[in-house]
Amino acid sequence: MFSTTDLLPPLKERGITLSTSQVYRLVVERPEQLSLTILMALLDILDCTMDDLN
């Protein structure tokens, strides 16, 4: 993935609809809150596990 907007279609496939600015903030900034649904979708999209986040 080369752009934050590349995440929009895979997120939508998983039933998550975010605006381009929301995805940008999710990727660029450290989120104060993150839903478990979005976290699990990102792990699936990026093909990683919680252990990989260390």
Buried (B, 14 or more C-beta within 10 A) or exposed (E): EEEBEEBBEBBEEBEBEBEEEBBBBBBEEEEEEEEEEBEEBBBBBEEEEEEEEE
